[in-house]
């Protein structure tokens, strides 16, 4: 998660499309892993907490995309 946030903070005009694509791919991968994690009852609470963090990052990502 911190890697995604770090990329969002350090994005420059050069390579913007590649970095944006990388972030989008990471968000999709984390989302897919959370779906798998939620299927394990012992891991569901952890997955819920991570999902809240992911939603926060997705909101930042969406705001960034709107301003670019």
Secondary structure, 3 states (H helix, E strand, C coil): CHHHHHHHHHCCCCCHHHHHHHHHHHHHHHHHHHHHHHCCCCCHHHHHHHHHHHHHHHHHHHHHHHHC
